[in-house]
Amino acid sequence: MLAVGIVTEVFGPHGQGLPGFDFALCAERPGPVPTDLGVPLTVSHGLDRLAVADLVIALPGADFRTPPGPAVLDALSAAHARGALVAAHCVGTFALAAAGLLDGLRATTHWRFAALLADRHPEVSVEPDALYVDEGRIVTGAGAAAGFDLCLHLLRREHGAATANAVARDMVLPSHRDGGQAQYLAAPAPQDGRDERLAEVLAWVRENLHEPLSVAEPARRAMMSKRSFARRFTAATGTTPHAWVRSLRLSGAEELLETTDLPVEEIARRVGYGSAAVLREQFVRRRGVPPRSYRRSFSRTP
């Protein structure tokens, strides 16, 4: 039911100015479906809805160890073959693997079942630590609340950063976490005064992205050595300071490209890149297209 709540919330109505979605829950046999909460969920649509969907998301179920029936596997394969974007949340990845859609690709699932996925489907390259893995028209995500990261990534990819950020704000969620960020922290940072200082430093970094930022300045503000700061930062966030800042800069550049007509050179300056050439290099490497192409696709300015 958590997975159902996540996709319903992300792809439900969010007010004026945001895209609306024709959203439907489907099952092999429409009708009451048992849930982990003990409350049955009434599903109105059958597999025929998959034949017209632009996006199909396979959700987790308690019986994921048993492959779905031929009708489900055929419907998933047919959706993918006609060009739909097919995704999976948590152990829903097992359904895509059973349909053969992940052969030769990278994929992730809930970290607890990553080894089982790799053992059952050796043709799939399983990444047990990733929040989500984007392989073009196949996207898989980790378990539980990482479903929000998966869905927001899909929104960001298809509708741009401004839309994804607006939906995230509506749900009081962080706007973006990179797919390579750790699913969970084995040794989370203890709650003490240093955590409060770290939170203040992270807020300061967000406000000063336009400045050249090395590890030294945030570490000084946190009153730590560079090594201690980097170790503490990774323990608290699951990523490195460098990767976190890079993600913030690229996300900021995306939103400025979508919502303003500022020159790329000015956008590069505002998000802390030394030149438009550096921004372009990072943008192409991380987003797959140059900034101007991204702007043409997602611009929300008149």
Rosetta silent file (secondary structure, phi, psi, omega in degrees, C-alpha in Angstrom):
SEQUENCE: MLAVGIVTEVFGPHGQGLPGFDFALCAERPGPVPTDLGVPLTVSHGLDRLAVADLVIALPGADFRTPPGPAVLDALSAAHARGALVAAHCVGTFALAAAGLLDGLRATTHWRFAALLADRHPEVSVEPDALYVDEGRIVTGAGAAAGFDLCLHLLRREHGAATANAVARDMVLPSHRDGGQAQYLAAPAPQDGRDERLAEVLAWVRENLHEPLSVAEPARRAMMSKRSFARRFTAATGTTPHAWVRSLRLSGAEELLETTDLPVEEIARRVGYGSAAVLREQFVRRRGVPPRSYRRSFSRTP
SCORE:     score description
SCORE:     0.000 S_00000001
   1 L     0.000  -28.801  174.809    0.000    0.000    0.000 S_00000001
   2 H   -59.571  -45.294 -179.663    2.973    2.320    0.504 S_00000001
   3 H   -62.977  -42.027  177.874    3.868    1.869   -3.187 S_00000001
   4 H   -61.329  -43.812  178.923    0.282    2.528   -4.257 S_00000001
   5 H   -61.923  -39.325 -178.679    0.227    5.669   -2.121 S_00000001
   6 H   -63.295  -53.675 -175.937    3.493    6.910   -3.610 S_00000001
   7 H   -68.075  -33.499  177.901    2.502    6.610   -7.272 S_00000001
   8 H   -65.678  -39.532 -179.391   -0.998    7.916   -6.573 S_00000001
   9 H   -70.739  -45.802 -176.860    0.408   10.966   -4.810 S_00000001
  10 H   -66.876  -42.562 -174.941    3.113   11.787   -7.370 S_00000001
  11 L   -99.441   15.238  174.616    0.902   11.300  -10.428 S_00000001
  12 L   -90.100 -173.306 -178.449   -2.247   12.717   -8.865 S_00000001
  13 L   -70.684  139.603 -179.608   -3.495   16.322   -9.088 S_00000001
  14 L  -132.667   17.187  174.170   -1.111   19.031   -7.856 S_00000001
  15 L    97.759  178.474 -173.437   -2.816   22.272   -8.749 S_00000001
  16 L   -65.513  142.516  176.283   -2.674   24.837  -11.497 S_00000001
  17 L    89.372   -7.239  179.621    0.320   25.004  -13.786 S_00000001
  18 L  -111.178  150.507 -176.710    1.408   21.394  -13.308 S_00000001
  19 L   -65.938  146.454  174.405    0.745   18.553  -15.742 S_00000001
  20 L  -102.150  152.238 -176.957   -2.225   16.280  -15.145 S_00000001
  21 L  -125.756  141.747  171.537   -2.055   12.535  -15.670 S_00000001
  22 L   -85.881   95.185 -169.708   -4.602    9.938  -16.708 S_00000001
  23 L  -103.830  137.078  179.185   -3.730    7.575  -13.878 S_00000001
  24 L  -146.455  141.590  170.387   -5.088    4.060  -13.402 S_00000001
  25 L   -93.848  133.850 -175.850   -4.372    1.060  -11.190 S_00000001
  26 E  -125.515  154.214  174.832   -4.457   -2.226  -13.112 S_00000001
  27 L  -146.253  161.447  178.547   -4.452   -5.908  -12.214 S_00000001
  28 L   -60.761  -38.873  176.787   -4.586   -9.156  -14.103 S_00000001
  29 L  -124.948  106.365  178.751   -8.066   -9.684  -12.642 S_00000001
  30 L   -57.901  152.660 -179.300   -9.940   -6.461  -11.758 S_00000001
  31 E   130.560 -161.586 -179.068  -11.752   -6.418   -8.450 S_00000001
  32 E   -70.622  131.284  178.845  -10.708   -6.592   -4.790 S_00000001
  33 E  -119.850  126.698  179.216   -6.955   -7.131   -4.313 S_00000001
  34 L   -66.788  148.708  179.704   -5.576   -8.037   -0.864 S_00000001
  35 L  -126.955  168.606 -179.497   -2.970   -5.672    0.591 S_00000001
  36 L   -70.856  -12.251  176.506   -0.337   -5.822    3.301 S_00000001
  37 L   -88.120   -5.048 -178.419   -2.540   -3.610    5.500 S_00000001
  38 L    83.209   -0.144  178.760   -5.305   -6.202    5.510 S_00000001
  39 L  -105.318  121.637 -178.852   -7.660   -3.813    3.719 S_00000001
  40 L   -67.748  145.687  177.371   -8.624   -4.911    0.202 S_00000001
  41 E  -109.031  126.451  179.476   -8.010   -2.476   -2.642 S_00000001
  42 E   -85.881  117.716  179.987  -10.582   -2.351   -5.416 S_00000001
  43 E  -106.003  123.948 -172.755   -8.861   -2.247   -8.815 S_00000001
  44 L   -89.318  -21.116 -169.833  -11.119   -1.229  -11.676 S_00000001
  45 E  -114.157  146.801  175.526   -8.882   -1.859  -14.686 S_00000001
  46 L   -97.420 -168.193 -175.762   -7.423   -4.932  -16.300 S_00000001
  47 H   -68.357  -13.155  179.952   -4.295   -5.416  -18.373 S_00000001
  48 H   -62.535  -25.444  178.819   -5.937   -3.802  -21.399 S_00000001
  49 H   -66.553  -25.612  178.928   -5.014   -0.379  -19.952 S_00000001
  50 H   -65.109  -23.008 -176.900   -1.331   -1.228  -20.426 S_00000001
  51 H   -72.631  -14.572 -178.578   -1.929   -1.218  -24.176 S_00000001
  52 H  -121.906    4.783 -175.586   -2.533    2.556  -24.185 S_00000001
  53 L   -82.509  141.947  171.875   -0.241    3.722  -21.359 S_00000001
  54 L   -81.883  -29.157 -179.992    2.758    5.986  -21.925 S_00000001
  55 E  -134.491  129.335  176.141    4.225    4.867  -18.589 S_00000001
  56 E  -120.750  124.851  178.167    3.791    1.489  -16.897 S_00000001
  57 E  -117.188  119.427  175.752    5.084    1.011  -13.332 S_00000001
  58 E   -83.059  120.754 -177.480    5.249   -2.496  -11.852 S_00000001
  59 L   -95.539  158.921 -178.222    4.579   -2.235   -8.115 S_00000001
  60 L   -73.128  150.656  175.399    5.809   -4.626   -5.399 S_00000001
  61 L  -141.912  159.293 -176.353    3.717   -7.509   -4.121 S_00000001
  62 L   -65.845  -25.722 -176.890    4.128  -10.133   -1.408 S_00000001
  63 L   -98.758   31.109 -174.495    4.260  -12.971   -3.967 S_00000001
  64 L   -64.328  -21.266  179.753    7.074  -11.453   -6.033 S_00000001
  65 L   -68.727  -21.190  175.867    9.131  -14.657   -5.733 S_00000001
  66 L   -96.257  122.173 -178.357    6.603  -16.360   -8.008 S_00000001
  67 L   -58.274  145.295  176.712    6.796  -15.027  -11.578 S_00000001
  68 L   -60.566  162.970  178.132    3.615  -13.347  -12.839 S_00000001
  69 L   -67.588  165.209 -178.527    1.353  -15.268  -15.191 S_00000001
  70 H   -55.581  -34.527 -178.237    1.870  -15.257  -18.959 S_00000001
  71 H   -63.635  -40.720  179.755   -0.806  -12.584  -19.458 S_00000001
  72 H   -68.574  -46.091 -179.190    1.065  -10.099  -17.251 S_00000001
  73 H   -62.048  -41.251  178.933    4.451  -10.865  -18.804 S_00000001
  74 H   -64.943  -39.974 -179.016    3.008  -10.529  -22.306 S_00000001
  75 H   -66.267  -40.441  177.376    1.337   -7.212  -21.431 S_00000001
  76 H   -64.563  -44.823  179.728    4.597   -5.783  -20.021 S_00000001
  77 H   -63.903  -40.549 -179.297    6.569   -6.953  -23.057 S_00000001
  78 H   -66.870  -39.801  178.053    3.976   -5.570  -25.463 S_00000001
  79 H   -61.342  -44.198  179.454    3.951   -2.182  -23.717 S_00000001
  80 H   -66.162  -41.433 -177.177    7.717   -1.980  -23.979 S_00000001
  81 H   -63.777  -32.495 -178.132    7.743   -3.163  -27.608 S_00000001
  82 L   -88.442    1.130  172.726    5.342   -0.420  -28.717 S_00000001
  83 L   108.545    4.388  178.364    7.484    2.290  -27.065 S_00000001
  84 L   -69.591  151.824  171.345    6.016    2.811  -23.583 S_00000001
  85 E   -81.576  125.002 -176.931    8.333    3.725  -20.732 S_00000001
  86 E  -115.845  127.623 -178.092    8.366    0.752  -18.326 S_00000001
  87 E  -130.507  167.367  177.390    9.482    1.155  -14.712 S_00000001
  88 E  -145.770  139.488  176.790    9.450   -0.894  -11.527 S_00000001
  89 E  -108.833  131.137  174.009    9.434    0.046   -7.861 S_00000001
  90 H    59.876 -132.249 -178.433   11.081   -2.197   -5.249 S_00000001
  91 H   -77.391    2.990  168.193   10.517   -5.924   -5.918 S_00000001
  92 H   -60.036  -20.367  177.106    8.342   -5.012   -8.887 S_00000001
  93 H   -58.429  -31.520 -179.584   11.693   -5.315  -10.676 S_00000001
  94 H   -60.754  -33.720  179.434   11.305   -9.106  -10.496 S_00000001
  95 H   -67.124  -41.994  178.719    8.326   -8.873  -12.876 S_00000001
  96 H   -65.672  -38.571  178.329   10.359   -6.968  -15.469 S_00000001
  97 H   -64.740  -41.741  179.851   13.197   -9.474  -15.120 S_00000001
  98 H   -64.476  -29.749  178.454   10.784  -12.396  -15.573 S_00000001
  99 L   -80.167   -4.016  179.934    9.491  -10.744  -18.751 S_00000001
 100 L    80.180    9.857 -175.903   13.054  -10.593  -20.094 S_00000001
 101 L   -77.591  -14.828 -177.234   13.003   -6.797  -20.255 S_00000001
 102 L  -103.443    2.875 -178.068   16.139   -6.432  -18.126 S_00000001
 103 L   -58.609  125.565  178.616   18.388   -8.851  -20.010 S_00000001
 104 L    78.358    5.856 -177.901   21.766   -7.212  -20.571 S_00000001
 105 L  -114.284  166.071  170.927   20.770   -4.095  -18.585 S_00000001
 106 E   -86.128  149.808  179.464   21.532   -2.637  -15.176 S_00000001
 107 E  -157.422  161.865  174.417   18.755   -2.697  -12.589 S_00000001
 108 L  -135.932  169.999  177.483   18.102   -2.241   -8.898 S_00000001
 109 L  -158.022 -172.535  175.309   15.533   -3.359   -6.335 S_00000001
 110 L   -57.863  133.617 -174.830   15.161   -3.304   -2.555 S_00000001
 111 H   -55.256  -29.844 -177.106   18.645   -3.925   -1.150 S_00000001
 112 H   -66.941  -24.846 -174.980   17.354   -6.876    0.899 S_00000001
 113 H  -114.977   11.868 -178.716   16.413   -8.792   -2.264 S_00000001
 114 H   -63.959  -41.280 -179.806   19.198   -7.658   -4.612 S_00000001
 115 H   -64.543  -37.919  178.257   21.158  -10.898   -4.164 S_00000001
 116 H   -64.959  -42.203  177.858   18.055  -12.958   -4.936 S_00000001
 117 H   -60.930  -45.032 -179.520   17.439  -10.956   -8.116 S_00000001
 118 H   -65.076  -37.199 -179.446   21.054  -11.453   -9.224 S_00000001
 119 H   -69.635  -40.627 -177.738   20.909  -15.189   -8.456 S_00000001
 120 H   -78.030  -28.203 -175.605   17.654  -15.757  -10.333 S_00000001
 121 L  -131.384   74.632 -177.541   18.515  -13.538  -13.285 S_00000001
 122 L   -62.746  -15.948  178.801   22.279  -13.673  -13.942 S_00000001
 123 L   -78.711   -5.406  179.030   21.725  -11.895  -17.259 S_00000001
 124 L  -102.505  133.781  176.327   20.786   -8.742  -15.295 S_00000001
 125 E   -88.579  100.015 -173.191   23.505   -6.480  -13.863 S_00000001
 126 E   -85.954  128.890  175.977   22.099   -5.779  -10.392 S_00000001
 127 L  -109.919   94.260 -170.002   23.192   -2.598   -8.592 S_00000001
 128 L   -69.018  -18.823 -175.324   22.141   -3.234   -4.974 S_00000001
 129 L   -97.518  -11.070 -173.033   23.061    0.208   -3.624 S_00000001
 130 L   -75.759  145.349  173.845   21.421    2.464   -6.222 S_00000001
 131 L   -71.976  -40.750  174.480   18.248    4.428   -5.483 S_00000001
 132 E  -157.381  156.795  179.962   17.192    4.020   -9.114 S_00000001
 133 E  -129.105  122.193 -177.855   18.773    2.975  -12.406 S_00000001
 134 E  -103.604  114.726  178.318   17.766    4.636  -15.665 S_00000001
 135 L  -115.685   35.863  178.861   18.378    2.531  -18.774 S_00000001
 136 L    89.942 -105.595 -179.622   16.380    4.646  -21.193 S_00000001
 137 L   -89.997    6.590  172.708   12.945    3.084  -21.669 S_00000001
 138 E  -127.446  124.072  179.280   13.479    0.837  -18.622 S_00000001
 139 E  -131.845  128.451  179.129   13.844    2.416  -15.168 S_00000001
 140 E  -121.355  148.703 -176.430   14.032    0.461  -11.908 S_00000001
 141 E  -130.542  161.578  179.698   13.958    1.778   -8.363 S_00000001
 142 L   -75.519 -172.650 -170.504   14.801    0.698   -4.852 S_00000001
 143 L   -90.299  170.658  172.431   12.324   -0.164   -2.123 S_00000001
 144 L    53.450 -128.981 -173.248    9.931    1.632    0.199 S_00000001
 145 L   -66.651  -12.836  174.891   10.239    5.455    0.230 S_00000001
 146 H   -64.305  -12.507  173.537   12.779    5.346   -2.632 S_00000001
 147 H   -59.963  -32.135  175.158    9.684    5.051   -4.796 S_00000001
 148 H   -63.281  -41.771  179.198    9.373    8.820   -4.413 S_00000001
 149 H   -62.555  -42.390  178.388   12.881    9.204   -5.844 S_00000001
 150 H   -60.192  -50.923 -175.905   11.990    6.959   -8.785 S_00000001
 151 H   -67.328  -39.263  177.876    8.765    8.825   -9.592 S_00000001
 152 H   -67.856  -34.174  174.527   10.303   12.274   -9.182 S_00000001
 153 H   -62.554  -42.572  178.704   13.162   11.207  -11.452 S_00000001
 154 H   -63.115  -41.825  176.817   10.619   10.167  -14.092 S_00000001
 155 H   -61.944  -45.873 -178.745    8.858   13.529  -13.740 S_00000001
 156 H   -62.296  -42.179 -177.566   12.151   15.395  -13.978 S_00000001
 157 H   -66.993  -40.970 -173.554   13.243   13.406  -17.020 S_00000001
 158 H   -93.387  -27.199 -174.564   10.005   13.770  -18.968 S_00000001
 159 H  -125.017   -1.272  174.949    8.688   17.153  -17.778 S_00000001
 160 L    97.394  164.183 -175.547   11.762   19.002  -16.476 S_00000001
 161 H   -67.305  -38.058 -177.396   13.248   20.064  -13.154 S_00000001
 162 H   -61.307  -42.761  178.799   10.759   22.866  -12.456 S_00000001
 163 H   -65.204  -47.477 -179.806    7.809   20.473  -12.591 S_00000001
 164 H   -61.739  -40.451  179.465    9.538   17.833  -10.460 S_00000001
 165 H   -65.960  -38.734  179.725   10.600   20.460   -7.926 S_00000001
 166 H   -65.831  -42.018  178.159    7.067   21.883   -7.718 S_00000001
 167 H   -65.337  -41.255  178.571    5.556   18.418   -7.132 S_00000001
 168 H   -62.283  -42.343  177.660    8.221   17.663   -4.526 S_00000001
 169 H   -62.214  -38.576  179.549    7.454   20.919   -2.707 S_00000001
 170 H   -61.840  -33.195 -179.023    3.764   20.040   -2.773 S_00000001
 171 L   -96.739    4.906 -179.814    4.590   16.736   -1.045 S_00000001
 172 L    56.297   53.336 -179.338    7.172   18.350    1.306 S_00000001
 173 L  -126.440  156.392  169.784    9.982   16.208   -0.111 S_00000001
 174 L   -59.215  143.202 -172.779   13.561   16.850   -1.244 S_00000001
 175 L   -73.381  -29.059 -173.343   13.421   17.753   -4.910 S_00000001
 176 L  -161.384  132.412  168.078   16.102   15.401   -6.191 S_00000001
 177 L  -126.773  131.924  179.803   18.424   12.612   -5.105 S_00000001
 178 L   -60.888  145.767 -179.745   20.858   11.131   -7.593 S_00000001
 179 L   -61.141  -28.754 -179.144   20.170    7.536   -8.547 S_00000001
 180 L   -80.359   -2.237  179.458   23.651    6.490   -7.464 S_00000001
 181 L   -67.859  148.936 -175.071   23.096    7.664   -3.900 S_00000001
 182 L   -62.644  141.730  177.436   23.120    4.897   -1.282 S_00000001
 183 L   -65.665  -39.722 -177.542   19.786    3.198   -0.507 S_00000001
 184 L  -149.352  161.399 -179.362   20.494    3.115    3.202 S_00000001
 185 L  -109.102  116.660 -176.826   23.209    4.098    5.655 S_00000001
 186 L   -66.947  -30.787 -178.852   24.684    1.204    7.631 S_00000001
 187 L  -134.724   76.627 -177.455   26.114    3.564   10.268 S_00000001
 188 L   -61.151  151.400 -178.050   24.101    6.800   10.314 S_00000001
 189 L   -64.274  136.111  178.498   25.698    9.795   11.941 S_00000001
 190 L   -64.637  151.787 -178.247   24.833   10.127   15.650 S_00000001
 191 L   -84.635  105.332  177.316   22.525   12.947   16.607 S_00000001
 192 L  -149.326 -169.777 -176.631   24.614   15.574   18.342 S_00000001
 193 H   -61.320  -29.202 -179.864   25.702   19.197   17.996 S_00000001
 194 H   -67.214  -31.439  176.775   27.836   18.397   14.974 S_00000001
 195 H   -63.933  -39.418  178.530   24.747   17.274   13.076 S_00000001
 196 H   -65.008  -40.967  177.203   23.171   20.675   13.662 S_00000001
 197 H   -63.873  -39.696  179.881   26.341   22.363   12.398 S_00000001
 198 H   -62.650  -42.634  178.822   26.354   20.070    9.359 S_00000001
 199 H   -61.849  -39.800  178.501   22.745   21.023    8.552 S_00000001
 200 H   -65.379  -38.558  179.177   23.669   24.714    8.811 S_00000001
 201 H   -66.115  -41.420  179.058   26.636   24.187    6.490 S_00000001
 202 H   -61.969  -40.110  177.324   24.458   22.398    3.912 S_00000001
 203 H   -64.650  -39.497  178.250   22.040   25.326    3.966 S_00000001
 204 H   -63.883  -40.866  179.280   24.968   27.736    3.515 S_00000001
 205 H   -60.933  -44.080  179.788   26.242   25.743    0.516 S_00000001
 206 H   -58.560  -35.624 -177.800   22.800   25.934   -1.143 S_00000001
 207 H   -81.602  -10.836 -173.917   22.843   29.713   -0.765 S_00000001
 208 L  -128.074   33.411  179.619   26.387   30.054   -2.118 S_00000001
 209 L   -62.417  -25.460 -178.437   26.498   27.751   -5.133 S_00000001
 210 L   -70.812  -13.103  179.926   27.719   30.674   -7.235 S_00000001
 211 L   -89.118  152.371  170.793   30.969   30.666   -5.245 S_00000001
 212 L   -64.526  125.144 -174.354   33.912   28.321   -5.919 S_00000001
 213 L  -121.504  116.187  169.944   33.390   25.598   -3.306 S_00000001
 214 L  -106.951  175.079  179.097   36.057   23.179   -2.147 S_00000001
 215 L   -67.349  -24.631 -172.700   35.738   20.848    0.843 S_00000001
 216 H   -61.953  -45.289 -175.827   37.920   23.200    2.870 S_00000001
 217 H   -68.637  -49.318  175.530   35.383   26.031    3.360 S_00000001
 218 H   -59.244  -37.749  178.731   32.369   23.887    4.410 S_00000001
 219 H   -62.671  -41.697  178.565   34.690   21.895    6.692 S_00000001
 220 H   -62.823  -42.212  179.584   35.904   25.109    8.316 S_00000001
 221 H   -66.984  -29.907  177.127   32.337   26.273    8.869 S_00000001
 222 L   -84.434   -2.270 -178.969   31.483   22.902   10.405 S_00000001
 223 L    59.020   47.398  177.985   34.597   23.220   12.597 S_00000001
 224 L  -134.112  160.801  169.064   36.025   19.936   11.319 S_00000001
 225 L   -71.183  161.278  179.844   39.070   18.840    9.414 S_00000001
 226 H   -58.719  -42.086 -178.681   38.511   18.196    5.701 S_00000001
 227 H   -65.991  -44.095  179.496   38.830   14.447    6.222 S_00000001
 228 H   -65.088  -40.374  179.753   36.429   14.389    9.178 S_00000001
 229 H   -62.737  -46.549 -179.591   33.939   16.576    7.332 S_00000001
 230 H   -60.924  -41.645  179.816   33.985   14.352    4.227 S_00000001
 231 H   -66.301  -44.592 -179.388   33.542   11.233    6.356 S_00000001
 232 H   -65.692  -41.514  179.631   30.725   12.779    8.403 S_00000001
 233 H   -60.313  -47.980 -179.104   29.019   14.150    5.293 S_00000001
 234 H   -64.201  -39.002  178.198   29.006   10.766    3.559 S_00000001
 235 H   -63.630  -34.768 -176.285   27.720    9.048    6.704 S_00000001
 236 H   -84.514  -28.896 -172.330   24.856   11.535    6.963 S_00000001
 237 H  -117.131  -18.344 -178.791   23.858   11.798    3.291 S_00000001
 238 L    83.336    7.829  178.097   25.059    8.644    1.514 S_00000001
 239 L  -145.497  172.083 -178.693   27.089   10.619   -1.027 S_00000001
 240 L   -88.302  158.415  176.949   30.272   12.681   -1.167 S_00000001
 241 H   -56.792  -42.067 -178.862   30.408   16.479   -0.772 S_00000001
 242 H   -61.348  -47.048 -178.412   31.648   16.835   -4.362 S_00000001
 243 H   -65.740  -36.983 -179.517   28.824   14.713   -5.826 S_00000001
 244 H   -65.572  -45.498  179.204   26.211   16.525   -3.703 S_00000001
 245 H   -64.985  -42.015  178.728   27.358   19.975   -4.839 S_00000001
 246 H   -59.529  -42.089  179.049   27.525   18.841   -8.464 S_00000001
 247 H   -63.820  -42.490  178.326   23.945   17.559   -8.242 S_00000001
 248 H   -61.791  -43.032 -178.410   22.750   20.858   -6.732 S_00000001
 249 H   -65.078  -43.613  179.823   24.477   22.856   -9.456 S_00000001
 250 H   -66.987  -39.223  177.911   23.039   20.786  -12.272 S_00000001
 251 H   -64.746  -40.953  176.950   19.554   20.906  -10.748 S_00000001
 252 H   -63.664  -40.175  177.964   19.830   24.675  -10.373 S_00000001
 253 H   -64.175  -41.034  178.063   20.972   24.992  -13.976 S_00000001
 254 H   -57.276  -49.061 -175.906   18.031   22.883  -15.145 S_00000001
 255 H   -65.843  -38.459  177.582   15.492   25.066  -13.398 S_00000001
 256 H   -67.496  -36.851  176.986   17.048   28.288  -14.710 S_00000001
 257 H   -64.496  -35.356 -177.667   17.117   26.892  -18.249 S_00000001
 258 H   -78.418  -37.124 -166.331   13.425   26.002  -17.967 S_00000001
 259 H  -109.935   -3.657  178.199   12.071   29.090  -16.263 S_00000001
 260 L  -132.546  168.763  172.771   14.239   31.992  -17.484 S_00000001
 261 L  -109.833   25.234  178.385   15.708   33.285  -20.721 S_00000001
 262 L   -60.889  143.269  174.005   19.080   34.015  -19.111 S_00000001
 263 L   -59.940  150.779 -179.550   22.093   33.324  -21.354 S_00000001
 264 H   -59.001  -34.765  178.865   23.823   30.020  -20.663 S_00000001
 265 H   -60.945  -40.974  179.433   26.944   31.954  -19.626 S_00000001
 266 H   -70.415  -38.843  177.184   24.964   33.739  -16.874 S_00000001
 267 H   -61.839  -42.978  177.717   23.352   30.500  -15.729 S_00000001
 268 H   -57.664  -43.284  179.724   26.794   28.916  -15.496 S_00000001
 269 H   -64.559  -42.176 -176.493   27.955   31.795  -13.308 S_00000001
 270 H   -66.678  -29.925 -178.579   24.900   31.635  -11.031 S_00000001
 271 L  -100.170    5.820  169.522   25.301   27.929  -10.291 S_00000001
 272 L    96.860   13.303  174.953   29.048   28.113   -9.759 S_00000001
 273 L   -93.982  143.636 -174.367   30.631   26.936  -12.985 S_00000001
 274 L   -66.742  -24.755 -178.486   33.592   28.907  -14.283 S_00000001
 275 L  -158.993  166.046  176.216   32.281   29.111  -17.824 S_00000001
 276 H   -63.044  -31.287 -179.953   29.487   28.030  -20.127 S_00000001
 277 H   -64.946  -39.647  178.908   31.876   25.424  -21.562 S_00000001
 278 H   -67.370  -43.572  177.005   32.298   23.752  -18.164 S_00000001
 279 H   -59.295  -44.707 -179.332   28.533   23.745  -17.602 S_00000001
 280 H   -60.589  -44.462 -179.896   27.994   22.249  -21.052 S_00000001
 281 H   -59.967  -47.228 -179.989   30.562   19.509  -20.408 S_00000001
 282 H   -66.672  -38.500 -178.021   28.973   18.570  -17.074 S_00000001
 283 H   -65.517  -45.951  179.557   25.448   18.830  -18.470 S_00000001
 284 H   -64.138  -40.775 -178.407   26.161   16.556  -21.419 S_00000001
 285 H   -65.937  -40.644 -173.776   27.950   14.051  -19.191 S_00000001
 286 H   -94.814  -29.024 -175.123   25.207   13.898  -16.542 S_00000001
 287 H  -112.680  -12.830  173.933   22.037   14.708  -18.530 S_00000001
 288 L    88.116   -7.742  179.541   22.943   13.451  -22.008 S_00000001
 289 L  -139.178  155.062  175.586   22.148   16.682  -23.895 S_00000001
 290 L   -71.966  160.459 -177.030   23.701   20.173  -24.045 S_00000001
 291 H   -55.240  -42.054 -176.900   22.025   22.996  -22.083 S_00000001
 292 H   -66.809  -35.669  176.207   20.479   24.680  -25.130 S_00000001
 293 H   -66.596  -40.216  177.137   18.861   21.422  -26.285 S_00000001
 294 H   -60.721  -43.719 -179.489   17.501   20.902  -22.772 S_00000001
 295 H   -61.738  -41.960  179.490   16.050   24.433  -22.821 S_00000001
 296 H   -61.431  -34.010 -177.680   14.315   23.807  -26.149 S_00000001
 297 H   -77.679  -35.887 -168.178   12.689   20.674  -24.721 S_00000001
 298 H  -122.038    4.980 -175.777   11.589   21.996  -21.329 S_00000001
 299 L   -58.850  134.285  177.478   11.419   25.786  -21.504 S_00000001
 300 L  -112.920   12.878  175.980    8.414   27.223  -19.653 S_00000001
 301 L   -88.768  154.013 -179.842    9.079   30.832  -20.704 S_00000001
 302 L   -60.183    0.000    0.000    6.860   32.476  -23.358 S_00000001
